[in-house]
Amino acid sequence: MTKRFLQIHLLTSYPPANLNRDDLGRPKTAIMGGTTRLRISSQSLKRAWRKSELFTNAFEGLIGTRTRKMIEKTINHLKSKNIDNIVIEQLEETLFEKVAKKDTIIHFSDVENSILCEKSEYIANKTEEYIKSLTSSGKKREKEIKEFIDSQKNDLSIFINTHKNIDISLFGRMLTSSPAHNMEAACQVAHAISVHKVALEDDYFTAVDDLNAPGEDSGSAHIGITEFAAGLFYLYVCIDRKLLLKNLQEDEQLMAKTLSTFIEAITTISPTGKQNSFASRARASYVLVEKGEQQPRSLSAAFLKSIHTSDMLSDSIQALTQLRENMNDIYGDCADELYEMNVLTASGKLSELKDFMGN
């Protein structure tokens, strides 16, 4: 590994869309430079990348699961092994207490999922052996079973930081119940923001009943309104390669594959919101990647002044590169190496960009 930080700057143009909705179903926005801009949250972007076929195919078995149903999944595993229902009920209480509170979303690695199933089954079998030795009945018997499982619950510690899950290594994990096993994200993702001001528009639509009799019922069966907007977005991503390598258990080959796959994902994968209604799939029109040991910085200030020209993409690239040059003049070089890919000028190649990321 050479340079510690990778800084990625992208400009991506989306046609009319509603990629990321707020609680009212409207496209998300933010005020920047005194004007309303379109926004795509980092959470929406990260989910689209990690759930994409590109990621799942490239890293089979190394993509985690975010769920509040892991305990339920484990209980179903025990039921499939024909474990005594009394044991399952008592063990379920312990699982909720030890591993995760009910209805809490936790990001599990595949390894941790297997560990949970294996340890739960082991304790369940030990409990069944213990039950055979009991002579008590009723409430006393249930109490003794519960006490026995409680005595085993320390064996249910499943969270480890020795896995190589790609998404957890990149985007981190917080465990309030087991903070010692938190993992700091090696990849920081900003919210994508439009370089220009926007006004959300309304799409009035109707759905007609195909079985309506002509001349008898010519009205629609449903009327609705959905909001949308189009935008050219700036996205900033920063990766700490030193931390990523640590998270991936010092596996340099896996880190190189992670970085090259990641850059392909963020340049080609769109958020999935309302895609069937708008088909708003896009690829990055401009990408700038910087490598260096220097303190990272976003170039979002290039768009504090909203860009509204007839050549918006070209002018946005100019604003971005000009700010970068100005910062270098004032602070000294903010990176040691860079690679650009520009669709407007047909310069750069994705294959070369992937190599630049991975090396």
C-alpha positions in Angstrom: 0.0 0.0 0.0 1.4 3.4 -1.0 -0.8 6.5 -0.3 -3.3 6.4 2.7 -6.2 8.4 1.4 -8.3 8.0 -1.7 -10.6 11.0 -2.5 -13.3 10.5 -5.1 -15.2 13.3 -6.8 -18.1 12.5 -9.1 -20.5 14.4 -11.3 -23.5 12.3 -12.3 -26.6 13.6 -14.3 -30.0 12.1 -13.5 -33.1 12.8 -15.7 -36.5 13.4 -14.0 -36.5 11.0 -11.0 -37.4 10.5 -7.4 -34.4 8.4 -6.3 -34.5 9.1 -2.6 -37.7 10.1 -0.9 -38.4 11.9 2.4 -41.2 11.0 4.8 -43.8 12.7 2.5 -42.6 10.8 -0.6 -40.9 13.9 -2.1 -37.4 13.9 -3.4 -35.0 14.8 -0.7 -33.5 18.3 -0.7 -31.1 20.6 1.2 -30.3 24.3 1.3 -26.8 25.0 0.0 -25.5 28.4 -1.0 -28.9 29.9 -0.2 -30.8 27.8 -2.7 -32.7 24.5 -2.6 -30.8 21.6 -4.1 -31.7 18.0 -4.8 -30.1 15.5 -2.4 -29.4 11.8 -2.4 -28.5 10.5 1.1 -25.4 8.6 1.7 -27.4 5.8 3.3 -29.4 5.4 0.0 -26.2 5.4 -2.0 -24.4 2.8 0.2 -27.3 0.5 0.2 -27.6 0.6 -3.6 -23.9 -0.2 -3.9 -23.7 -3.0 -1.4 -26.9 -4.7 -2.5 -26.0 -4.5 -6.2 -25.3 -7.7 -8.3 -21.8 -6.3 -8.9 -21.0 -6.4 -5.2 -22.8 -9.6 -4.3 -21.3 -11.5 -7.3 -17.7 -10.2 -6.7 -17.8 -10.9 -2.9 -20.0 -14.0 -2.4 -20.0 -14.9 1.2 -18.3 -11.6 2.2 -21.4 -9.4 2.3 -23.2 -9.0 5.6 -26.8 -8.9 6.5 -28.5 -5.9 8.2 -31.6 -7.2 9.9 -33.7 -7.3 13.1 -34.7 -10.9 12.4 -31.4 -12.7 13.0 -32.7 -14.1 16.3 -35.9 -15.3 14.6 -33.7 -16.9 11.9 -31.7 -18.6 14.6 -34.8 -19.9 16.4 -36.1 -21.3 13.1 -32.7 -23.1 12.7 -33.2 -24.7 16.2 -36.7 -25.7 15.3 -35.4 -27.5 12.2 -33.2 -29.5 14.5 -36.2 -30.7 16.5 -35.0 -29.0 19.7 -37.4 -29.2 22.7 -39.8 -26.2 22.6 -39.2 -25.4 26.3 -35.5 -25.1 25.5 -36.1 -22.9 22.5 -38.4 -20.6 24.4 -35.9 -20.1 27.2 -33.0 -19.8 24.8 -34.8 -17.2 22.8 -35.1 -14.9 25.8 -31.3 -15.3 26.4 -30.6 -14.6 22.7 -32.5 -11.4 22.8 -30.7 -10.4 26.0 -27.2 -11.4 25.0 -27.1 -10.8 21.2 -29.7 -8.2 20.2 -32.8 -6.5 21.6 -35.9 -7.4 19.7 -36.6 -5.0 16.8 -33.0 -3.7 16.8 -31.3 -3.7 13.4 -27.8 -5.2 13.6 -25.3 -5.7 10.8 -24.1 -9.3 11.0 -21.3 -10.9 9.0 -21.9 -14.3 7.5 -19.3 -15.8 9.9 -21.2 -14.3 12.9 -24.5 -15.7 11.7 -22.9 -19.2 11.5 -21.4 -18.8 14.9 -24.8 -17.8 16.4 -26.5 -20.9 14.9 -23.7 -23.2 16.0 -23.5 -21.9 19.6 -27.2 -21.8 20.0 -27.5 -25.4 18.8 -24.6 -26.5 21.1 -26.2 -24.9 24.2 -29.6 -26.3 23.3 -28.2 -29.8 23.1 -26.4 -29.3 26.4 -29.7 -28.1 27.9 -31.5 -31.2 26.6 -28.9 -33.4 28.2 -29.3 -31.5 31.5 -33.1 -31.8 31.3 -32.8 -35.6 31.3 -31.1 -35.4 34.7 -33.9 -33.4 36.3 -36.5 -35.0 38.6 -38.4 -31.8 39.2 -41.6 -30.7 37.4 -43.8 -27.7 36.7 -42.5 -24.2 37.6 -39.5 -25.5 39.4 -38.4 -27.4 36.3 -38.8 -24.4 34.1 -36.8 -22.3 36.6 -34.0 -24.8 36.6 -33.8 -24.9 32.8 -33.7 -21.1 32.7 -30.9 -21.0 35.3 -28.9 -23.6 33.3 -29.2 -21.6 30.1 -28.3 -18.4 32.0 -25.2 -20.1 33.2 -24.2 -20.8 29.5 -25.1 -17.5 28.0 -21.5 -16.1 28.0 -20.9 -18.7 25.3 -23.2 -16.8 23.1 -20.8 -14.0 22.4 -20.7 -14.0 18.6 -19.4 -10.7 17.4 -15.9 -10.8 16.1 -13.6 -8.3 14.4 -11.7 -11.0 12.5 -14.1 -11.4 9.6 -13.4 -10.0 6.2 -16.9 -8.7 5.3 -16.6 -6.1 2.6 -19.6 -3.9 3.5 -18.8 -3.8 7.2 -15.2 -3.1 6.6 -16.1 -0.2 4.2 -19.1 1.3 6.0 -18.5 0.3 9.6 -20.8 -1.1 12.3 -22.0 0.2 15.6 -23.1 -2.3 18.3 -24.6 -0.6 21.3 -24.8 -3.9 23.1 -21.2 -4.8 22.4 -19.2 -1.6 21.7 -15.9 -3.5 21.9 -16.9 -5.0 18.6 -17.7 -1.8 16.8 -15.9 -1.3 13.5 -15.0 2.1 12.3 -15.9 2.8 8.7 -13.0 3.1 6.3 -15.2 4.8 3.7 -16.8 8.2 4.3 -19.7 9.0 1.9 -21.2 12.5 1.6 -24.7 13.2 0.6 -24.9 13.8 -3.2 -26.1 17.3 -3.9 -27.2 19.0 -7.1 -24.8 21.6 -8.4 -27.8 23.8 -9.3 -31.0 25.0 -7.6 -34.1 23.1 -8.2 -37.9 23.4 -8.0 -39.7 20.1 -7.4 -42.4 19.3 -10.0 -45.6 17.4 -9.8 -46.6 14.5 -12.0 -50.4 14.2 -12.1 -51.2 10.6 -13.2 -54.3 8.5 -13.6 -54.9 4.7 -13.8 -57.8 3.6 -16.0 -59.8 0.5 -15.3 -59.3 -1.8 -18.4 -62.8 -3.3 -17.8 -64.6 0.0 -17.9 -67.5 0.0 -20.4 -67.1 2.7 -23.1 -69.7 5.3 -22.8 -70.8 4.2 -19.3 -67.7 4.9 -17.2 -65.0 6.9 -18.9 -63.3 8.1 -15.7 -60.2 6.9 -14.2 -60.0 4.3 -11.4 -57.3 6.1 -9.6 -55.8 9.6 -9.6 -52.5 10.5 -7.9 -49.6 12.9 -7.8 -45.9 12.1 -7.4 -43.1 14.7 -7.2 -39.9 14.6 -9.2 -36.9 16.6 -10.3 -33.8 16.3 -12.5 -30.3 17.1 -11.4 -26.6 17.0 -12.0 -25.1 15.8 -8.7 -21.7 16.2 -7.1 -20.7 13.3 -4.8 -17.6 13.2 -2.6 -16.2 9.9 -1.1 -13.1 9.5 1.0 -11.5 6.1 1.8 -8.8 5.5 4.4 -6.9 2.7 2.9 -4.9 2.1 6.1 -8.0 1.5 8.1 -9.6 -0.5 5.3 -6.6 -2.8 5.3 -6.9 -3.2 9.0 -10.6 -4.0 8.8 -9.9 -6.6 6.1 -7.3 -8.4 8.4 -4.3 -7.1 6.4 -5.4 -8.9 3.2 -3.9 -6.6 0.6 -5.2 -8.6 -2.3 -8.8 -8.4 -1.0 -8.4 -4.7 -0.4 -7.3 -4.1 -4.0 -10.3 -6.1 -5.3 -12.6 -4.2 -2.9 -11.4 -0.8 -4.1 -11.5 -1.6 -7.8 -15.0 -3.1 -7.5 -16.1 -0.2 -5.3 -15.2 2.5 -7.9 -17.1 0.5 -10.6 -20.1 0.4 -8.3 -20.2 4.1 -7.5 -19.8 5.1 -11.1 -22.4 2.7 -12.6 -24.9 1.8 -9.9 -27.9 4.1 -9.3 -30.2 4.3 -6.3 -33.3 2.1 -6.8 -36.1 4.6 -5.8 -38.9 4.9 -8.3 -36.8 3.3 -11.1 -39.9 1.5 -12.6 -41.6 4.9 -12.9 -38.7 7.0 -14.2 -36.0 4.6 -15.5 -33.5 7.1 -14.2 -30.4 5.0 -14.5 -27.2 6.9 -15.0 -23.4 6.6 -15.0 -20.9 9.2 -13.8 -20.0 11.7 -16.4 -16.9 12.9 -14.7 -14.7 11.2 -12.1 -11.6 12.6 -10.3 -9.7 10.3 -7.9 -6.9 11.6 -5.8 -4.3 9.7 -3.8 -2.2 11.2 -1.0 -1.2 11.3 2.6 -2.6 14.8 3.0 -5.6 15.7 5.1 -8.7 15.0 2.9 -11.1 17.8 1.8 -14.3 18.0 -0.2 -14.6 20.2 -3.2 -18.3 21.0 -2.6 -17.5 24.7 -2.3 -17.2 24.7 -6.1 -20.9 24.6 -6.2 -21.9 27.1 -3.4 -22.8 29.3 -6.3 -25.6 27.5 -8.2 -24.6 26.7 -11.7 -27.2 27.5 -14.3 -25.7 27.6 -17.8 -26.5 26.0 -21.2 -23.3 23.8 -20.7 -23.9 22.8 -17.1 -21.7 19.7 -17.1 -18.7 21.3 -18.7 -19.0 24.4 -16.5 -19.3 22.1 -13.4 -16.2 20.2 -14.3 -14.4 23.6 -14.8 -15.6 24.8 -11.4 -14.5 21.6 -9.7 -11.0 21.5 -11.2 -10.5 25.2 -10.7 -11.2 25.0 -7.0 -8.9 22.1 -6.7 -6.1 24.1 -8.4 -6.8 27.1 -6.1 -6.6 25.0 -3.0 -3.3 23.5 -4.2 -1.9 27.0 -4.7 -2.9 28.1 -1.3 -2.4 25.0 0.9 0.2 23.1 -1.2 -0.7 20.0 -3.1 -3.7 18.3 -1.4 -2.8 14.9 -3.1 0.2 13.3 -4.8 -1.5 11.5 -7.7 -4.7 11.8 -9.6 -6.8 10.1 -12.3 -9.6 11.7 -14.3 -12.3 10.1 -16.4 -14.3 12.5 -18.5 -17.2 11.3 -20.7 -17.5 14.7 -22.4 -13.9 14.6 -23.8 -13.8 10.7 -24.0 -10.7 10.7 -21.8 -9.8 8.0 -19.3 -11.2 4.5 -19.0 -13.0 2.6 -16.3 -10.5 -0.3 -16.5 -7.6 2.1 -15.9 -9.5 3.9 -13.1 -10.1 0.5 -11.4 -6.3 -0.3 -11.6 -5.5 3.2 -10.2 -7.8 2.5 -7.2 -6.5 -1.0 -6.5 -2.8 -0.2 -6.7 
